Amino acid sequence: SPDDKGSVVSAYFVEWSASDDFQSRSVFNATLNADSIHSERLSSYKGVNQAFNYYLIEDLTPGVEYFLRVAAMNEAGVGASSRTTPLSLAPGSKPTDLDDQNGVTV
């Protein structure tokens, strides 16, 4: 954005909830330093040899559908949140409705 003055992303603000509007009391969040997010080469993805960052959200309730959004943070502040594709997913289920089978993305 024009307001970030080219600042490097220093952290990510991750929110997850069973409510698609993120307005319930059951909204959880984590602020992740950019260096704490793992990066691996995932050969099962279409972008072979492309690095992907990931964060494992633990203690989710099986069978409950969760929504997730992520915002980047830098010295200018917190950016706009991005939603995942698909919009929600229950722990243990696979995103089988995606045509390209790339998994869950933000």
MDAnalysis code that builds the backbone (N, CA, C; Angstrom):
import MDAnalysis as mda
import numpy as np

u = mda.Universe.empty(318, n_residues=106, atom_resindex=np.repeat(np.arange(106), 3), trajectory=True)
u.add_TopologyAttr("name", ["N", "CA", "C"] * 106)
u.add_TopologyAttr("resid", np.arange(1, 107))
u.add_TopologyAttr("resname", ["SER", "PRO", "ASP", "ASP", "LYS", "GLY", "SER", "VAL", "VAL", "SER", "ALA", "TYR", "PHE", "VAL", "GLU", "TRP", "SER", "ALA", "SER", "ASP", "ASP", "PHE", "GLN", "SER", "ARG", "SER", "VAL", "PHE", "ASN", "ALA", "THR", "LEU", "ASN", "ALA", "ASP", "SER", "ILE", "HIS", "SER", "GLU", "ARG", "LEU", "SER", "SER", "TYR", "LYS", "GLY", "VAL", "ASN", "GLN", "ALA", "PHE", "ASN", "TYR", "TYR", "LEU", "ILE", "GLU", "ASP", "LEU", "THR", "PRO", "GLY", "VAL", "GLU", "TYR", "PHE", "LEU", "ARG", "VAL", "ALA", "ALA", "MET", "ASN", "GLU", "ALA", "GLY", "VAL", "GLY", "ALA", "SER", "SER", "ARG", "THR", "THR", "PRO", "LEU", "SER", "LEU", "ALA", "PRO", "GLY", "SER", "LYS", "PRO", "THR", "ASP", "LEU", "ASP", "ASP", "GLN", "ASN", "GLY", "VAL", "THR", "VAL"])
u.atoms.positions = np.array([
    [0.843, -1.179, 0.000],
    [0.000, 0.000, 0.000],
    [0.884, 1.237, 0.000],
    [0.366, 2.359, -0.442],
    [1.168, 3.584, -0.472],
    [1.582, 4.054, 0.913],
    [0.846, 3.636, 1.966],
    [1.149, 4.103, 3.314],
    [2.266, 3.339, 4.010],
    [2.682, 2.190, 3.461],
    [3.663, 1.383, 4.192],
    [5.102, 1.821, 3.951],
    [5.326, 2.707, 3.009],
    [6.657, 3.254, 2.710],
    [7.693, 2.162, 2.440],
    [7.243, 1.009, 1.947],
    [8.153, -0.078, 1.612],
    [8.700, -0.829, 2.807],
    [8.075, -0.724, 3.944],
    [8.552, -1.410, 5.146],
    [8.467, -2.921, 4.996],
    [9.430, -3.608, 5.550],
    [9.472, -5.061, 5.529],
    [8.449, -5.615, 6.520],
    [7.791, -6.713, 6.162],
    [6.851, -7.366, 7.072],
    [7.642, -7.910, 8.259],
    [7.228, -7.520, 9.459],
    [7.933, -7.963, 10.664],
    [7.165, -9.040, 11.418],
    [5.844, -9.110, 11.193],
    [5.023, -10.086, 11.910],
    [3.710, -10.288, 11.158],
    [2.985, -11.316, 11.583],
    [1.671, -11.605, 11.019],
    [0.684, -11.739, 12.173],
    [-0.522, -11.188, 11.989],
    [-1.584, -11.318, 12.972],
    [-2.575, -12.329, 12.416],
    [-2.710, -13.473, 13.086],
    [-3.552, -14.576, 12.627],
    [-4.756, -14.676, 13.555],
    [-5.957, -14.766, 12.970],
    [-7.174, -14.952, 13.758],
    [-7.915, -16.167, 13.237],
    [-8.524, -16.955, 14.157],
    [-9.367, -18.068, 13.754],
    [-10.581, -18.123, 14.654],
    [-11.700, -18.568, 14.068],
    [-12.963, -18.573, 14.792],
    [-13.918, -19.567, 14.141],
    [-14.871, -20.065, 14.910],
    [-15.944, -20.890, 14.362],
    [-17.033, -20.001, 13.757],
    [-16.909, -18.701, 13.921],
    [-17.873, -17.734, 13.391],
    [-17.280, -17.046, 12.163],
    [-18.008, -17.065, 11.039],
    [-17.464, -16.489, 9.809],
    [-17.351, -14.971, 9.839],
    [-18.005, -14.308, 10.785],
    [-17.901, -12.853, 10.868],
    [-16.890, -12.396, 11.925],
    [-16.258, -13.345, 12.612],
    [-15.239, -13.076, 13.632],
    [-15.762, -12.155, 14.733],
    [-17.069, -12.197, 14.997],
    [-17.669, -11.332, 16.010],
    [-18.017, -12.067, 17.303],
    [-17.860, -13.377, 17.339],
    [-18.243, -14.132, 18.541],
    [-17.148, -14.044, 19.600],
    [-17.447, -14.572, 20.772],
    [-16.462, -14.603, 21.853],
    [-15.368, -15.630, 21.598],
    [-15.601, -16.502, 20.642],
    [-14.631, -17.573, 20.388],
    [-13.679, -17.224, 19.251],
    [-13.220, -15.979, 19.220],
    [-12.194, -15.586, 18.252],
    [-10.847, -15.707, 18.953],
    [-9.958, -16.465, 18.344],
    [-8.622, -16.670, 18.904],
    [-7.624, -15.993, 17.984],
    [-6.472, -15.619, 18.519],
    [-5.480, -14.976, 17.663],
    [-4.076, -15.242, 18.163],
    [-3.143, -14.999, 17.274],
    [-1.721, -15.116, 17.592],
    [-0.979, -14.083, 16.753],
    [0.012, -13.455, 17.351],
    [0.901, -12.573, 16.608],
    [2.210, -13.326, 16.430],
    [2.609, -13.510, 15.186],
    [3.782, -14.325, 14.867],
    [4.885, -13.462, 14.290],
    [6.053, -13.490, 14.904],
    [7.201, -12.807, 14.316],
    [7.515, -13.463, 12.988],
    [7.906, -12.682, 12.014],
    [8.166, -13.210, 10.675],
    [9.190, -14.345, 10.707],
    [10.191, -14.271, 11.608],
    [11.187, -15.351, 11.645],
    [10.710, -16.598, 12.364],
    [9.557, -16.555, 13.043],
    [9.073, -17.738, 13.757],
    [8.197, -18.636, 12.884],
    [7.896, -18.182, 11.689],
    [7.053, -18.976, 10.796],
    [7.954, -19.893, 9.987],
    [7.594, -21.163, 9.952],
    [8.407, -22.155, 9.259],
    [8.230, -22.044, 7.755],
    [9.265, -22.336, 7.034],
    [9.199, -22.349, 5.578],
    [9.786, -23.666, 5.095],
    [9.070, -24.314, 4.227],
    [9.525, -25.587, 3.675],
    [9.258, -25.613, 2.185],
    [9.912, -26.502, 1.528],
    [9.627, -26.778, 0.129],
    [8.615, -27.916, 0.115],
    [7.441, -27.677, -0.390],
    [6.374, -28.665, -0.365],
    [6.179, -29.252, -1.757],
    [6.680, -30.438, -1.978],
    [6.640, -31.040, -3.313],
    [5.234, -31.430, -3.745],
    [4.289, -31.556, -2.808],
    [2.940, -31.958, -3.180],
    [2.135, -30.790, -3.733],
    [2.662, -29.598, -3.654],
    [1.965, -28.429, -4.173],
    [2.309, -28.222, -5.644],
    [1.433, -27.523, -6.331],
    [1.657, -27.245, -7.752],
    [2.950, -26.455, -7.942],
    [3.267, -25.553, -7.040],
    [4.481, -24.747, -7.135],
    [5.666, -25.502, -6.563],
    [6.066, -26.587, -7.200],
    [7.175, -27.408, -6.702],
    [8.406, -26.527, -6.500],
    [9.104, -26.772, -5.404],
    [10.300, -26.028, -5.010],
    [10.011, -24.574, -4.678],
    [8.775, -24.256, -4.386],
    [8.420, -22.920, -3.947],
    [8.304, -22.945, -2.424],
    [8.848, -21.950, -1.755],
    [8.782, -21.907, -0.298],
    [7.410, -21.440, 0.155],
    [6.863, -22.099, 1.168],
    [5.583, -21.737, 1.754],
    [5.779, -21.562, 3.252],
    [5.206, -20.509, 3.804],
    [5.233, -20.327, 5.247],
    [4.018, -21.010, 5.846],
    [4.181, -21.536, 7.042],
    [3.035, -22.141, 7.701],
    [3.128, -21.970, 9.207],
    [1.968, -22.037, 9.832],
    [1.854, -21.965, 11.281],
    [0.828, -23.008, 11.693],
    [1.172, -23.859, 12.627],
    [0.281, -24.915, 13.083],
    [-0.579, -24.393, 14.223],
    [-1.909, -24.403, 14.010],
    [-2.842, -24.014, 15.059],
    [-3.247, -25.280, 15.788],
    [-2.969, -25.331, 17.078],
    [-3.238, -26.530, 17.857],
    [-4.498, -26.372, 18.697],
    [-4.944, -27.493, 19.256],
    [-6.088, -27.548, 20.172],
    [-7.412, -27.121, 19.545],
    [-7.575, -27.377, 18.246],
    [-8.863, -27.136, 17.601],
    [-9.799, -28.292, 17.931],
    [-11.095, -28.037, 17.920],
    [-12.077, -29.067, 18.229],
    [-12.430, -29.843, 16.972],
    [-12.221, -31.168, 16.960],
    [-12.561, -31.974, 15.780],
    [-14.031, -31.802, 15.400],
    [-14.282, -31.689, 14.103],
    [-15.641, -31.558, 13.591],
    [-16.165, -30.135, 13.550],
    [-15.493, -29.209, 14.223],
    [-15.910, -27.807, 14.193],
    [-15.256, -27.144, 12.988],
    [-16.050, -26.415, 12.220],
    [-15.530, -25.711, 11.057],
    [-14.953, -24.369, 11.511],
    [-13.707, -24.086, 11.119],
    [-13.032, -22.854, 11.519],
    [-12.780, -21.953, 10.318],
    [-12.853, -20.668, 10.565],
    [-12.522, -19.637, 9.591],
    [-11.222, -18.990, 10.045],
    [-10.410, -18.551, 9.086],
    [-9.107, -18.005, 9.420],
    [-8.834, -16.787, 8.566],
    [-8.153, -15.828, 9.152],
    [-7.692, -14.682, 8.372],
    [-6.330, -14.239, 8.909],
    [-5.550, -13.606, 8.032],
    [-4.184, -13.214, 8.352],
    [-3.945, -11.787, 7.883],
    [-3.238, -11.007, 8.688],
    [-2.842, -9.653, 8.305],
    [-1.343, -9.501, 8.541],
    [-0.672, -8.826, 7.626],
    [0.757, -8.541, 7.783],
    [0.932, -7.290, 8.636],
    [2.035, -7.273, 9.381],
    [2.353, -6.129, 10.240],
    [3.749, -5.616, 9.886],
    [3.905, -4.299, 9.913],
    [5.217, -3.692, 9.739],
    [5.253, -2.407, 10.545],
    [6.270, -1.597, 10.362],
    [6.383, -0.382, 11.186],
    [5.256, 0.615, 10.926],
    [4.523, 0.461, 9.815],
    [3.388, 1.345, 9.530],
    [2.113, 0.885, 10.226],
    [2.095, -0.354, 10.742],
    [0.923, -0.866, 11.439],
    [0.477, -2.214, 10.898],
    [-0.795, -2.530, 11.113],
    [-1.379, -3.808, 10.680],
    [-2.140, -3.579, 9.385],
    [-1.877, -4.418, 8.391],
    [-2.558, -4.304, 7.109],
    [-3.940, -4.930, 7.138],
    [-4.589, -4.918, 5.998],
    [-5.912, -5.535, 5.874],
    [-5.783, -7.051, 5.961],
    [-6.798, -7.691, 6.521],
    [-6.796, -9.154, 6.652],
    [-7.122, -9.817, 5.324],
    [-6.533, -10.980, 5.107],
    [-6.854, -11.829, 3.956],
    [-7.542, -13.078, 4.466],
    [-8.569, -13.538, 3.757],
    [-9.273, -14.772, 4.123],
    [-8.627, -15.947, 3.401],
    [-8.880, -17.139, 3.891],
    [-8.319, -18.349, 3.299],
    [-9.191, -18.865, 2.162],
    [-8.614, -19.752, 1.376],
    [-9.335, -20.514, 0.359],
    [-9.102, -21.972, 0.675],
    [-10.123, -22.751, 0.978],
    [-11.538, -22.413, 1.112],
    [-11.758, -21.512, 2.320],
    [-12.950, -20.910, 2.416],
    [-13.234, -19.969, 3.505],
    [-13.194, -20.622, 4.875],
    [-13.528, -21.918, 4.951],
    [-13.486, -22.610, 6.243],
    [-13.118, -24.065, 6.017],
    [-12.674, -24.705, 7.104],
    [-12.281, -26.107, 7.038],
    [-12.312, -26.669, 8.452],
    [-12.773, -27.893, 8.598],
    [-12.779, -28.556, 9.901],
    [-11.457, -29.300, 10.077],
    [-10.910, -29.349, 11.301],
    [-9.659, -30.079, 11.536],
    [-9.768, -31.524, 11.052],
    [-8.741, -31.971, 10.357],
    [-8.702, -33.347, 9.870],
    [-9.329, -33.551, 8.513],
    [-10.043, -32.555, 7.991],
    [-10.653, -32.714, 6.672],
    [-9.720, -32.166, 5.606],
    [-9.938, -32.624, 4.374],
    [-9.108, -32.185, 3.256],
    [-9.909, -31.218, 2.392],
    [-9.240, -30.236, 1.824],
    [-9.933, -29.284, 0.950],
    [-10.191, -29.889, -0.430],
    [-11.053, -30.895, -0.503],
    [-11.270, -31.635, -1.746],
    [-12.039, -30.858, -2.798],
    [-12.694, -29.765, -2.412],
    [-13.469, -29.020, -3.389],
    [-12.634, -28.060, -4.224],
    [-11.338, -27.985, -3.981],
    [-10.489, -27.092, -4.746],
    [-10.046, -27.749, -6.044],
    [-10.224, -27.053, -7.146],
    [-9.868, -27.603, -8.455],
    [-8.381, -27.878, -8.587],
    [-7.540, -26.977, -8.089],
    [-6.095, -27.148, -8.294],
    [-5.427, -27.981, -7.202],
    [-6.177, -28.349, -6.161],
    [-5.664, -29.188, -5.079],
    [-4.412, -28.634, -4.412],
    [-4.323, -27.320, -4.309],
    [-3.178, -26.698, -3.659],
    [-3.321, -26.600, -2.161],
    [-4.442, -27.013, -1.598],
    [-4.606, -26.952, -0.147],
    [-5.220, -25.644, 0.289],
    [-4.995, -25.303, 1.525],
    [-5.550, -24.090, 2.098],
    [-4.548, -22.983, 1.929],
    [-4.985, -21.850, 1.407],
    [-4.093, -20.742, 1.167],
    [-4.678, -19.454, 1.722],
    [-3.802, -18.495, 1.965],
    [-4.226, -17.161, 2.390],
    [-3.785, -16.195, 1.337],
])
